[in-house]
Amino acid sequence: MFQSRHTLRRALPLVLLVVVLPVFLFAAAGGLGGKADQEGLVMTERAVRRAAVQCYALEGSYPASLADLEERYGVSIDESRIFVDYQYIASNLMPDITVLPAAGQGDPVLE
């Protein structure tokens, strides 16, 4: 009787560790993945804005489309993961740029 109780006391922390640690790590990894996705959206938006401003500085007008930025300024967008809405307004006005997860990639990030 005494030995089984002693064995149980020694094994309980190990069992808890084996059960609780994977659950905790899985939850933490899910949170990090969401943070990485959000950071990817922010970085993409910054890159598109930076390229549009560079175009304006060099050519005196903002690019008329996202395709112009991709072609002439090396902007690369993974369209399977990210949707970029690029609304050209006028040659002397900054375009309206919205970056969202692609369909099926989660909820939009609002800041």
Backbone hydrogen bonds in HBPLUS format (Angstrom, degrees):
<---DONOR---> <-ACCEPTOR-->    atom                        ^
c    i                          cat <-CA-CA->   ^        H-A-AA   ^      H-
h    n   atom  resd res      DA  || num        DHA   H-A  angle D-A-AA Bond
n    s   type  num  typ     dist DA aas  dist angle  dist       angle   num
A0005-ARG N   A0001-MET O   3.21 MM   4  6.44 157.2  2.27 150.9 156.5     1
A0006-HIS N   A0002-PHE O   3.06 MM   4  6.23 156.3  2.11 145.8 152.7     2
A0007-THR N   A0003-GLN O   2.87 MM   4  6.03 154.8  1.94 147.4 154.2     3
A0008-LEU N   A0004-SER O   2.97 MM   4  6.08 153.0  2.04 139.4 146.8     4
A0009-ARG N   A0005-ARG O   3.02 MM   4  6.29 156.2  2.08 146.2 152.0     5
A0010-ARG N   A0006-HIS O   3.11 MM   4  6.37 149.8  2.20 141.9 149.9     6
A0011-ALA N   A0007-THR O   2.87 MM   4  6.03 149.6  1.96 148.3 157.0     7
A0012-LEU N   A0008-LEU O   2.92 MM   4  5.87 146.5  2.03 150.5 157.0     8
A0015-VAL N   A0011-ALA O   2.92 MM   4  6.15 159.3  1.96 159.8 166.1     9
A0016-LEU N   A0012-LEU O   2.91 MM   4  6.10 167.8  1.93 158.4 161.6    10
A0017-LEU N   A0013-PRO O   2.91 MM   4  6.02 154.1  1.98 142.0 149.5    11
A0018-VAL N   A0014-LEU O   2.95 MM   4  6.16 157.1  2.00 147.5 153.3    12
A0019-VAL N   A0015-VAL O   2.98 MM   4  6.18 146.9  2.09 147.8 156.7    13
A0020-VAL N   A0016-LEU O   2.72 MM   4  5.63 167.8  1.74 154.7 158.8    14
A0021-LEU N   A0017-LEU O   3.11 MM   4  5.44 152.5  2.18 129.2 137.8    15
A0024-PHE N   A0020-VAL O   2.93 MM   4  6.17 163.7  1.96 159.2 164.1    16
A0025-LEU N   A0021-LEU O   2.89 MM   4  6.08 166.4  1.91 158.5 162.0    17
A0026-PHE N   A0022-PRO O   2.89 MM   4  5.98 157.9  1.94 146.8 152.8    18
A0027-ALA N   A0023-VAL O   3.06 MM   4  6.26 160.7  2.09 148.9 153.7    19
A0028-ALA N   A0024-PHE O   2.93 MM   4  6.15 158.7  1.98 150.9 157.3    20
A0029-ALA N   A0025-LEU O   2.90 MM   4  6.05 156.7  1.95 147.8 153.8    21
A0030-GLY N   A0026-PHE O   3.12 MM   4  6.33 154.0  2.19 145.4 151.8    22
A0031-GLY N   A0027-ALA O   3.21 MM   4  6.49 153.2  2.29 144.6 151.0    23
A0032-LEU N   A0028-ALA O   3.04 MM   4  6.33 151.7  2.13 147.3 155.1    24
A0033-GLY N   A0029-ALA O   3.02 MM   4  6.21 152.6  2.09 148.1 154.9    25
A0034-GLY N   A0030-GLY O   3.25 MM   4  6.48 156.8  2.30 144.8 149.8    26
A0035-LYS N   A0031-GLY O   3.13 MM   4  6.35 153.1  2.21 142.3 149.6    27
A0036-ALA N   A0032-LEU O   2.91 MM   4  6.15 152.8  1.98 147.7 155.0    28
A0037-ASP N   A0033-GLY O   2.98 MM   4  6.24 155.5  2.04 147.0 153.4    29
A0038-GLN N   A0034-GLY O   3.02 MM   4  6.23 159.9  2.06 146.2 151.5    30
A0039-GLU N   A0035-LYS O   2.94 MM   4  6.13 158.6  1.99 146.6 152.7    31
A0040-GLY N   A0036-ALA O   2.92 MM   4  6.13 147.5  2.02 144.1 152.9    32
A0041-LEU N   A0037-ASP O   3.10 MM   4  6.45 149.1  2.20 146.8 154.1    33
A0042-VAL N   A0038-GLN O   3.09 MM   4  6.42 161.3  2.12 151.3 156.0    34
A0043-MET N   A0039-GLU O   2.90 MM   4  6.08 161.6  1.93 150.0 155.2    35
A0044-THR N   A0040-GLY O   2.97 MM   4  6.08 153.4  2.04 142.0 149.1    36
A0045-GLU N   A0041-LEU O   3.00 MM   4  6.23 163.4  2.02 150.9 155.0    37
A0046-ARG N   A0042-VAL O   3.01 MM   4  6.24 161.5  2.04 150.2 155.2    38
A0047-ALA N   A0043-MET O   2.96 MM   4  6.13 155.9  2.02 145.1 151.7    39
A0048-VAL N   A0044-THR O   2.98 MM   4  6.22 160.7  2.01 154.7 159.1    40
A0049-ARG N   A0045-GLU O   2.97 MM   4  6.16 166.5  1.99 152.1 156.2    41
A0050-ARG N   A0046-ARG O   2.83 MM   4  5.94 161.5  1.87 149.4 155.1    42
A0051-ALA N   A0047-ALA O   2.97 MM   4  6.12 158.4  2.02 145.2 150.8    43
A0052-ALA N   A0048-VAL O   2.97 MM   4  6.19 154.6  2.03 147.6 154.7    44
A0053-VAL N   A0049-ARG O   2.93 MM   4  6.20 160.1  1.97 153.5 158.5    45
A0054-GLN N   A0050-ARG O   2.90 MM   4  6.10 155.0  1.96 145.7 153.3    46
A0055-CYS N   A0051-ALA O   2.92 MM   4  6.12 156.0  1.98 145.9 152.1    47
A0056-TYR N   A0052-ALA O   3.00 MM   4  6.26 156.5  2.05 144.7 151.1    48
A0057-ALA N   A0053-VAL O   2.87 MM   4  6.11 156.7  1.92 150.4 156.7    49
A0058-LEU N   A0054-GLN O   2.94 MM   4  6.14 155.4  2.00 150.3 156.4    50
A0059-GLU N   A0055-CYS O   2.76 MM   4  5.68 162.6  1.79 154.5 159.7    51
A0060-GLY N   A0056-TYR O   2.81 MM   4  4.71 139.6  1.97 123.4 131.1    52
A0062-TYR N   A0091-SER O   2.92 MM  29  5.10 153.6  1.99 128.6 136.6    53
A0068-ASP N   A0065-SER O   3.21 MM   3  5.36 128.6  2.49  96.4 108.2    54
A0070-GLU N   A0066-LEU O   2.94 MM   4  6.29 157.4  1.99 152.6 159.3    55
A0071-GLU N   A0067-ALA O   2.87 MM   4  6.00 157.2  1.92 147.9 154.2    56
A0072-ARG N   A0068-ASP O   2.87 MM   4  5.87 173.6  1.87 154.8 157.0    57
A0073-TYR N   A0069-LEU O   2.93 MM   4  5.07 146.9  2.04 128.5 137.2    58
A0075-VAL N   A0069-LEU O   3.49 MM   6  5.89 171.1  2.49 126.4 124.2    59
A0081-ARG N   A0078-ASP O   3.00 MM   3  5.67 155.0  2.06 118.4 125.5    60
A0082-ILE N   A0078-ASP O   2.87 MM   4  5.89 153.7  1.94 154.3 162.4    61
A0102-ALA N   A0081-ARG O   2.91 MM  21  4.98 165.9  1.93 115.7 115.1    62
A0083-PHE N   A0100-LEU O   2.75 MM  17  5.19 177.8  1.75 161.6 162.0    63
A0100-LEU N   A0083-PHE O   2.85 MM  17  5.19 168.3  1.87 158.2 162.2    64
A0085-ASP N   A0098-THR O   2.75 MM  13  5.03 168.7  1.76 159.3 162.0    65
A0098-THR N   A0085-ASP O   2.94 MM  13  5.03 158.4  1.99 143.2 150.1    66
A0087-GLN N   A0096-ASP O   2.86 MM   9  4.97 173.7  1.87 151.4 153.6    67
A0096-ASP N   A0087-GLN O   2.97 MM   9  4.97 154.8  2.04 145.6 143.9    68
A0093-LEU N   A0090-ALA O   3.20 MM   3  5.22 166.1  2.22 107.8 112.1    69
A0105-GLN N   A0102-ALA O   2.90 MM   3  5.45 143.6  2.03 151.2 148.4    70
